[in-house]
């Protein structure tokens, strides 16, 4: 049995029934909704072809992304999730940095942030230099620009920022790009951009700044986290090195078609984003009523900062809601669907 939820796009959003005793997972920032029906049908069709190799490289998907974003195919690299794309870019940047100077390459990024940045830095042999967030959860772009020095091989900033959900403006990105050395890659991680009501003009920024690389994923709003597809957009020069690190056969045929179908389903995506925002507003209001206000968010999660957030998050865990704790900083909750939000709100009331 499934529960069918109404959706503003007219699509049917199905989920497994939930009980009051269920543990509610709000720690992974996954989409609350399953893949679209067309995507599920494509996955079923491809299940019978699993004995065949996928494309050596996903050129069909590259063409689709280029058309969707108004980019050239030479300006796009694809990998098994945004993390693989980031890894390819950082490997290329670190290699070029070592060849030029022999010093240990460094990454400048605000913190707290996506833990994958530190993991990738350790794997590649890079050091991580972190800068603080402002009180409203936004990256301190002035501090970030100041942290980018001669040993910096890459600058990374998320917008919407993980874990706070804040966004940086077009002007702030321009200011960062104007300050950082033009030879240093500036990576703008837009994993949650589909949820945001405002976004920088990426096409113009990439055209004006060849060192800017924009990373996106199909794992969040598109609901394809289990299929592992991500991509990046940049100048042909900045993308060329990352494309040398594209792993052959890494995007399955099912994932390639599913991602193409997801890009075409703009109306369904808009409906799901609207549904998520409605639940985000409900959850934010419940946190505020409980005396634990979250920061304003443009993503599919909410963040309660400071010691208050950490302490309240632990009480929520005792009440059956598993969020994500950022040690010393705050607590993040992924926004569930309607039934999940009902359970989280009930837990918030119990944990007050």
PASE-667314 format. One record per residue (C-alpha): x, y, z negated; residue in three letters. Coordinates in steps of 0.1 Angstrom, whole numbers, plus 5000, padded with zeros to 4 digits. Layout:
REM residues N
XYZALA ...
REM end
This chain:
REM residues 352
500050005000UNK 501250355007UNK 499950694998UNK 499350935027UNK 499951295020UNK 498451585041UNK 501051795059UNK 500652135075UNK 502052015108UNK 499351755111UNK 501751465107UNK 501151195082UNK 503751185054UNK 503850835038UNK 505550735006UNK 505550444982UNK 503050484953UNK 504650614921UNK 503750534885UNK 504250744854UNK 506950504843UNK 509050544875UNK 512550704873UNK 512451004897UNK 515651044916UNK 516351414922UNK 520151394925UNK 520951324962UNK 519351614981UNK 517851375006UNK 514651455025UNK 511551365005UNK 509951245037UNK 510750935059UNK 511850955095UNK 509251075120UNK 507150805137UNK 508950845170UNK 512250795153UNK 511050485135UNK 509750345168UNK 513150405184UNK 514950235156UNK 512749925160UNK 513449915197UNK 517249935191UNK 517249665164UNK 517049405192UNK 520149545209UNK 522449535179UNK 524749285197UNK 525749565221UNK 528249835215UNK 527050195214UNK 528550465236UNK 532350505233UNK 531550865224UNK 528051005220UNK 528051225251UNK 524251215255UNK 523751355220UNK 526451615226UNK 524551735257UNK 521251745236UNK 522951945208UNK 524452185233UNK 521052255249UNK 519352285215UNK 521952535201UNK 522652725233UNK 526352605233UNK 528652445257UNK 529452075253UNK 533152155249UNK 532152355218UNK 530652065199UNK 532151775180UNK 530151485165UNK 530851245137UNK 529250985114UNK 527751245091UNK 528851605084UNK 531551455060UNK 533151275089UNK 533151595110UNK 534651795081UNK 537351525077UNK 538251545114UNK 538551925112UNK 540651915080UNK 542951645093UNK 543651845124UNK 544152165105UNK 546452005080UNK 548551845107UNK 548952175126UNK 549852355093UNK 552452095084UNK 554052115118UNK 554252485117UNK 555652535081UNK 556052205063UNK 554352335032UNK 551352165014UNK 548152285031UNK 545452435009UNK 541652485012UNK 539952784997UNK 536352734987UNK 533852864961UNK 533052634931UNK 530952454920UNK 530252314954UNK 529851984974UNK 532151734958UNK 533151594992UNK 535451884998UNK 537751784969UNK 537551414979UNK 538551495015UNK 541351725003UNK 542751444982UNK 542551195010UNK 544351425035UNK 546951555011UNK 545551915008UNK 545252124977UNK 541952294967UNK 541852654956UNK 538452744941UNK 536853084936UNK 533853174913UNK 530253224921UNK 528453544914UNK 525753554886UNK 523053494912UNK 524653184924UNK 526053334956UNK 529653274967UNK 531953564958UNK 533053644993UNK 535553914982UNK 537253664959UNK 537153394986UNK 538853625011UNK 541453724986UNK 542253354979UNK 543053285015UNK 546853325017UNK 549753205038UNK 549352845026UNK 545652825033UNK 544852585061UNK 541052625059UNK 538452825042UNK 535052655035UNK 531852825024UNK 528352665023UNK 525152855032UNK 522752765018UNK 525252694990UNK 525352364973UNK 524452344944UNK 522752684939UNK 520752724972UNK 521953074977UNK 522753215012UNK 525453445025UNK 524553715049UNK 525753785084UNK 527654085072UNK 529353885044UNK 530553625069UNK 531753895092UNK 533654055063UNK 535253725055UNK 536253665091UNK 537654015094UNK 539853965063UNK 541053605068UNK 543953555092UNK 542553475127UNK 544653155129UNK 542953015098UNK 539852805104UNK 536752935085UNK 534252645081UNK 530652745075UNK 528752445061UNK 525152475071UNK 523852135059UNK 520652295046UNK 520152565072UNK 516752425084UNK 515252505050UNK 516452865050UNK 514253155060UNK 517353355070UNK 520453245089UNK 523353425105UNK 523553465143UNK 525853175148UNK 526053205186UNK 527353565184UNK 529653495154UNK 531353195172UNK 531753395204UNK 533453685185UNK 535553475161UNK 537253165177UNK 538353045142UNK 534753005130UNK 533452645129UNK 529752575119UNK 528952235105UNK 525452085105UNK 523851745097UNK 520851535105UNK 520951395069UNK 518851665052UNK 515751825068UNK 515751575097UNK 515651285072UNK 518351065088UNK 520751035059UNK 521050665064UNK 521950685100UNK 525050915095UNK 525151185122UNK 526651535119UNK 528151785142UNK 530052115144UNK 529952415167UNK 532852635174UNK 535052775202UNK 536452525226UNK 539852595211UNK 538852535175UNK 536852225184UNK 539452065206UNK 541551945177UNK 538651795158UNK 537451605189UNK 540851425190UNK 539751275157UNK 536351155169UNK 536250785161UNK 535050575191UNK 531750385187UNK 531150565153UNK 527650675163UNK 525250385168UNK 522950385198UNK 519950395174UNK 521450695155UNK 522150875188UNK 518650845200UNK 517050915166UNK 519051245163UNK 517951345198UNK 514351285190UNK 514651465157UNK 515951775175UNK 512951775198UNK 510451745170UNK 510552115160UNK 506852135151UNK 507051835128UNK 510251965112UNK 508552305105UNK 505652125088UNK 507951925066UNK 509952235057UNK 506752415048UNK 505752125026UNK 509052125008UNK 508952495002UNK 505452454986UNK 506852184962UNK 509952394955UNK 507752684945UNK 505652454922UNK 508852314906UNK 510352654902UNK 507252784885UNK 507252484861UNK 510852544852UNK 510152914846UNK 507152834824UNK 509352604804UNK 511852874798UNK 514552734821UNK 514352944852UNK 516152824883UNK 518153054907UNK 516353164939UNK 516952884965UNK 516852855003UNK 517452485002UNK 515652164992UNK 516852184956UNK 516852404926UNK 519652494902UNK 519452584865UNK 522752744856UNK 524952744826UNK 524752554793UNK 520952584793UNK 520752404826UNK 523152124814UNK 521252074782UNK 517852074798UNK 519051844825UNK 520051584799UNK 516651614783UNK 515051564817UNK 517051254822UNK 515651114789UNK 512251194803UNK 512850994834UNK 514151254859UNK 517651204872UNK 519251524885UNK 522851614893UNK 525051764866UNK 527852004876UNK 530151984846UNK 530552314829UNK 528352494854UNK 524652384856UNK 522152134867UNK 520652074902UNK 517251914910UNK 516351794945UNK 512751884954UNK 510651574958UNK 507351524977UNK 504051614961UNK 503651304940UNK 507251324929UNK 506851684919UNK 503851604898UNK 506051354879UNK 508851594875UNK 506551874863UNK 505151634837UNK 508651544826UNK 509551914823UNK 506651964800UNK 507751674779UNK 511351794778UNK 510552154767UNK 
REM end
